[in-house]
Amino acid sequence: MKTLLKRISLLAVCTPLILAGCNCNTATAQQETNAIDKSIYENLPFDMPKVEQPTFPNYEVNILNYGAKSDGATLNTEAINKAIKDVNAKGGGKVIIPQGLWLTGPIVLLSNVNLHTEPNALILFTDDSSAYPIIETSFEGLNTRRCQSPISAVDAENIAITGHGVFDGSGDSWRPVKKEKLTDRQWKNLIKTGVVDAAGKIWYPDAGALKGAMATKEFNNPEGIQSDREWGEIKTWLRPVLLNFNKCKKVLLEDVTFKNSPSWCLHPLLCEHITLNRVKVFNPWYSQNGDALDLESCKNALIINSTFDAGDDAICIKSGKDKDGRERGAPCQNVIVKNNTVLHGHGGFVVGSEMSGGVKNIYVSDCTFLGTDVGLRFKSTRGRGGVVEGIYINNIYMIDIPNEALLFDLFYGGKSPTEANEDGDNNLSEPTVIPATEETPAFRNIHISNVYCKGSGRAIFFNGLPEMPIDNVTVKDVVITDAKEGVVISQARNVTLDNIHIKAKEGADLQMRNVNNVKVEGELRNIGNKAETFSFN
């Protein structure tokens, strides 16, 4: 009888835990995430600590036990967030989203929680903008207001999103769409809803989004909006990034798929020790500002074994814009980008243009770009400030790049005097040199090797500032076939081109202007304002 009573008592204790979908053995056991191959840190060209991986107590709950329903109609925001809060309160563990179609509003991840998605779990974020409050945040490098992200975390530590599920941001209900990017039939169907601008060229989801666009002079941050009422009137213009982690430590995204984001897709900001492993990101090619990954002012990061298909830049390194970025003063540093594939995007691997806090110690290796507008893309402009240095790129494979395979452009958003010269005159007046200040961006100490590309527009373009030439760049062991145009270098110094195999279909293989100490296949060149052309062997 005593034994029976003990069994009944034990059952009474454990039953609530079982009903909550949790593991009773939580005292000391830890669930470790997949270990990262230590060889990834071998032979790095700079010192970098190993990126710390999160671990979690052996405790788990299932959102089904919080009333979640997989019917595509029930809004599961409360159930998912309640499960996260409970696991956080217990000291950490795993929140399981099982197979099914789960409609939800914003999910807020908390410390020591692994949000784990089982195969065939499809998490669809509601297209009802009222579910996303307007918050103070940072977007495109500036302090501003946007709608709360569908997935967010602030000041969290030891967090993860893992498994094989899909997160869909319902981006088509937020994004403006340019007529030029659709077929006539697609455009006619689209404009049955929403509103179109006065020129008839851009569709917006509603009048508020159009009003926000009219209040925006540059990029996507509106000006002159003061009161909460005014912000509310343009709410749908304040489209959020799909995932925003701000000031978080020990972050893991592994195996999951993110797609159809309202603006940028993945935006880790001011995070430390962050890993993206075997992640997939898919955005429609027409998606306005549909960047796949914007790693901003982060320290110690791995971007590995992942696939990106973007409507804008794919793998992008940032550190804030102009005065806001300089005052933040947080460079993006110690980053390994390895074994990734980019299917589409404005750039395969990109630095900038918001890099005002600086970028340093970045290693990019063994990546494939398939039809990105530009392959390796470095961009900035006057007013940014910031130093980009210590960038090492090796083993890059590209096909069908319509513009440059390699681009350094410090006149982003405009044209340099050389580009603006449309009459073909090689005897331009001397470029205007303005004083270099804290607002002057600098690209220097960048080393690129073993790049192979079949099919490009212009093969390589260096477009530096007269007051701050692109400095100390090595490009070696490069083969670019079927390039429409060759290499153009303007406003650069201490550049080395070694073992370059490029034959332009049109014009010269190599044209240089305003360069100092440029070594081409062992021969040193100093060239003034009159362009000179050369051929590669």
Secondary structure, DSSP 8 states (H G I E B T S, - for coil): -HHHHHHHHHHHHHHHHHHTT--S--SS-EEE-----GGGGTT-SS--------EEES-EEEGGGGT---SSSSB-HHHHHHHHHHHHHTT-EEEEE-SEEEEES-EE--TTEEEEE-TTEEEEE---GGGS-EEEEEETTEEEEEE--SEEEES-EEEEEEES-EEE--GGGT--EEGGGS-HHHHHHHTTSSEE-TTS-EEESSHHHHHHHHT-SSTT--SS--SHHHHHHTGGGS---SEEEES-EEEEEES-EEE--SS-SEEEES-EEEEEES-EEE--TT-TT--SEEEES-EEEEEES-EEE-SS-SEEEE-B-HHHHHHH---EEEEEEES-EEEE-SEEEEE-SSBTT-EEEEEEEEEEEES-SEEEEEE--TT---EEEEEEEEEEEEEEESS-SEEEESSTTS--HHHH--S--SB----------TT--EEEEEEEEEEEEEEEEEEEEEE-BTTB-EEEEEEEEEEEEEEEEEEEEEEEEEEEEEEEEEEESSS-SEEEEEEEEEEETTEEEEE-SB-EEE---
